[in-house]
Amino acid sequence: MTEADIDIPTADGAMNTRVVTPAGAGPHPVVLFYMDAFGVREELHEMARRLAAEGYLVLLPNLYYRETRRFVMKPGEEGMNEMRAMMGRLDIGAVNRDTQALLNALETLPAADARRVGAVGYCMSGPFVFAAATEHPDRIAAIASIHGANMVTERADSPHRMAERLRCETYVACAEVDKWASAADMAVLEGRLRASGAPFRLEWYPGAQHGFVFPSRSGAYERASAERHWQRLFDLFGRRL
C-alpha cells in the first residue's frame, strides 16, 4: 500500500487530496471518500487505508480547501462554531464541481480503474454522495451514506428529492439516536429511494449515535456498529465495483 498527497485542480482552486493505493497490480477500482464536518485528519487516513486494504484505490479530498489546506478544530465551543460555519458554507453545487475534478483526476492515475467508481460519505457528506451519483449516473456505480445529516430538507437539492433519480445501488446507514436524521425524515427518504426503482438498503443501527463509526468520537463510537458498517461497505463495493 502506498500513500501520496496531490493537488487536484478544480474550478475553485487546488484541492489537496490523499490518494491511498492498494498493493498489487492495478488498475484498481476506486472509492471516493467524502469527509465529515471535522475535516480530513489521521482518523480518516486510517479509514482510507482500511478501504485500500480491500483492494480499492481511495481518494480522500479536503473539501475545505477553499478556506484552508488543513482544518484543525480549536477546543471548546469556539471550535464547534467555526466547524459549523465552514460546513454551512460548503454547498452541494461546490462539491459537485469537486466531484467532477476527482473524476477527471482518475484519468491521470495509472493505478485507478476509472470505469469502476463508488463513493462513501459520512455525516455532512451523505448529501454529497447522492449528488455525485445523480450528476454522474454513468460513472458512479455505488454509493453509501453513513449517518448522513440533512438528508430531508426544504432545499431543491435535498437528497430525498434526488433519490428518485438514483440509478446505482445505494446504502444508507442510520443511527437510532441522531438529531440530524430523524425516523420521520428517514421514512421519507426510504419512500423516495423505493420510488427510484434502483437497488437500495436503508438500515437502522439500534442504540447507535450519530458519529458511531469514528473511534475518536468519545461517547458516540460503538465498535459493533462500526464493524457492521465496514462489512456493509465491503459487500456493496464488492458487488458493484
C-alpha positions in Angstrom: 0.0 0.0 0.0 1.2 3.5 -0.8 0.0 7.0 0.0 0.5 10.3 -1.6 -0.9 13.8 -1.3 -1.7 15.5 -4.5 -3.3 18.8 -5.6 -6.3 18.3 -7.9 -7.2 21.4 -10.0 -10.9 22.4 -9.6 -13.0 25.3 -10.8 -12.3 26.9 -7.4 -8.6 26.2 -6.8 -6.3 23.3 -5.9 -8.0 20.6 -3.8 -5.4 18.8 -1.7 -6.3 15.1 -1.7 -4.9 12.0 -0.1 -4.5 9.1 -2.5 -4.2 5.6 -1.0 -3.3 2.9 -3.5 -3.5 -0.8 -2.6 -0.7 -3.2 -3.1 -0.7 -5.4 -6.1 -1.1 -4.9 -9.8 -3.7 -2.4 -10.9 -5.7 -0.8 -12.1 -7.8 -0.9 -9.0 -11.5 0.1 -8.5 -11.9 3.5 -7.0 -13.7 4.8 -3.9 -14.3 8.5 -3.5 -14.2 9.2 0.3 -16.1 12.3 1.3 -15.1 13.6 4.8 -17.3 14.5 7.7 -17.6 18.0 9.1 -14.5 17.6 11.3 -12.3 17.6 8.2 -9.5 15.4 6.9 -7.4 14.0 9.7 -5.4 10.9 10.6 -8.5 9.1 11.7 -9.9 9.4 8.1 -6.5 8.5 6.7 -6.7 5.2 8.7 -10.2 4.6 7.4 -9.0 5.2 3.8 -6.2 2.6 4.4 -8.8 0.1 5.6 -10.7 0.5 2.3 -7.4 0.3 0.3 -6.5 -3.0 2.2 -9.6 -4.5 0.5 -8.2 -3.6 -3.0 -9.7 -0.1 -3.6 -7.8 3.0 -4.7 -9.1 5.7 -2.3 -9.3 9.4 -3.0 -9.9 11.5 0.2 -10.2 15.2 -0.7 -10.1 18.1 1.7 -13.4 19.7 0.9 -12.5 22.8 2.9 -9.6 23.6 0.6 -11.3 26.9 -0.5 -10.6 28.2 3.0 -7.7 26.1 4.4 -5.3 23.4 3.4 -5.8 21.7 6.8 -8.7 22.3 9.2 -7.8 21.8 12.8 -10.5 22.3 15.3 -10.0 24.6 18.2 -11.1 23.3 21.6 -14.5 24.0 23.1 -17.5 25.9 21.7 -15.3 28.2 19.6 -14.1 25.3 17.6 -17.6 23.9 17.2 -18.9 27.2 16.0 -16.0 27.5 13.4 -16.7 24.0 12.2 -20.5 24.7 11.8 -19.7 27.8 9.9 -17.4 26.1 7.5 -19.9 23.3 7.0 -22.6 25.8 6.3 -20.5 27.5 3.6 -20.0 24.2 1.8 -22.9 23.6 -0.6 -23.8 20.8 -2.9 -23.1 22.9 -6.0 -19.5 23.5 -4.9 -18.9 19.8 -4.0 -20.4 18.8 -7.4 -17.6 20.8 -9.0 -15.1 18.9 -6.8 -16.6 15.6 -7.8 -16.1 16.4 -11.4 -12.5 17.3 -10.7 -12.0 14.0 -8.8 -13.4 12.0 -11.8 -11.1 14.0 -14.1 -8.1 13.2 -12.0 -8.7 9.5 -12.2 -7.7 9.7 -15.9 -4.2 10.8 -14.7 -3.7 8.0 -12.2 -2.5 4.8 -13.9 -3.3 2.7 -10.8 -7.0 3.8 -11.0 -9.7 2.0 -12.9 -11.8 5.0 -13.8 -14.6 2.7 -15.1 -15.3 1.3 -11.6 -16.1 4.1 -9.1 -18.0 4.1 -5.9 -18.4 6.8 -3.2 -19.0 6.9 0.6 -19.9 10.0 2.6 -20.1 10.5 6.4 -22.3 12.9 8.3 -22.4 16.1 6.3 -21.3 14.3 3.2 -24.3 12.0 2.9 -26.0 14.5 0.6 -22.8 14.9 -1.4 -22.7 11.2 -2.5 -26.3 11.4 -3.5 -25.4 14.4 -5.7 -22.4 12.6 -7.1 -24.5 9.7 -8.2 -27.3 11.7 -9.8 -24.8 14.1 -11.5 -22.7 11.2 -12.8 -25.0 8.1 -13.3 -22.7 6.7 -15.9 -19.6 6.9 -13.7 -20.7 6.2 -10.1 -21.7 2.5 -9.6 -22.5 2.5 -5.9 -22.8 5.0 -3.0 -23.1 4.8 0.8 -24.3 7.4 3.2 -23.2 6.7 6.7 -25.2 8.6 9.4 -25.8 11.3 6.8 -27.0 14.7 8.0 -29.7 16.8 6.5 -31.0 14.2 4.1 -34.5 15.6 4.0 -34.7 19.4 3.8 -36.7 22.1 2.1 -33.9 22.8 -0.4 -34.4 22.0 -4.0 -31.2 19.9 -3.9 -32.2 17.9 -0.8 -31.1 14.3 -1.0 -34.7 13.0 -0.7 -35.5 15.0 -3.9 -32.5 13.5 -5.7 -33.3 9.9 -4.6 -35.8 9.2 -7.3 -33.1 9.9 -9.9 -30.6 7.4 -8.5 -29.6 4.6 -10.8 -26.8 3.0 -8.8 -27.1 0.8 -5.7 -27.4 2.8 -2.5 -26.7 2.0 1.1 -27.9 4.3 3.9 -26.8 3.6 7.5 -29.0 5.3 10.1 -28.1 5.8 13.8 -31.0 5.4 16.1 -30.0 8.4 18.1 -29.4 11.2 15.6 -30.8 14.7 15.7 -29.6 15.2 12.1 -31.7 12.3 10.8 -35.0 11.6 12.4 -37.0 8.5 11.9 -39.7 10.5 10.1 -37.1 12.0 7.7 -35.6 8.6 7.0 -39.1 7.2 6.2 -39.5 10.0 3.6 -36.1 9.2 2.2 -36.8 5.5 2.1 -40.0 6.1 0.2 -38.2 8.2 -2.4 -35.5 5.5 -2.7 -38.1 2.9 -3.3 -39.7 5.0 -6.0 -36.4 5.2 -7.9 -36.6 1.5 -8.7 -32.8 1.3 -8.1 -31.5 -1.2 -5.6 -31.0 0.2 -2.1 -30.8 -0.7 1.6 -31.7 1.7 4.4 -30.6 0.1 7.7 -31.0 1.2 11.2 -28.3 0.7 13.8 -30.1 0.2 17.1 -28.7 2.2 20.1 -26.1 3.8 17.9 -25.5 7.6 17.9 -24.5 10.0 15.2 -20.8 9.5 14.6 -20.7 5.9 15.8 -18.1 4.9 13.2 -15.3 7.2 14.5 -13.1 5.7 17.3 -12.1 9.1 18.4 -15.7 10.3 18.9 -15.9 9.9 22.7 -19.4 8.8 23.8 -20.5 8.0 20.3 -18.2 5.4 18.9 -19.7 1.9 19.1 -17.4 -0.8 17.9 -20.0 -3.4 16.8 -22.0 -1.0 14.8 -18.8 0.5 13.3 -17.7 -3.0 12.2 -21.1 -3.7 10.7 -20.8 -0.6 8.6 -17.4 -1.8 7.3 -18.9 -5.1 6.3 -21.7 -3.4 4.5 -19.3 -1.2 2.6 -17.1 -4.1 1.6 -20.2 -6.1 0.4 -21.6 -3.1 -1.5 -18.4 -2.2 -3.3 -17.5 -5.9 -3.8 -20.8 -6.4 -5.7 -20.7 -3.2 -7.8 -17.1 -2.4 -8.4 
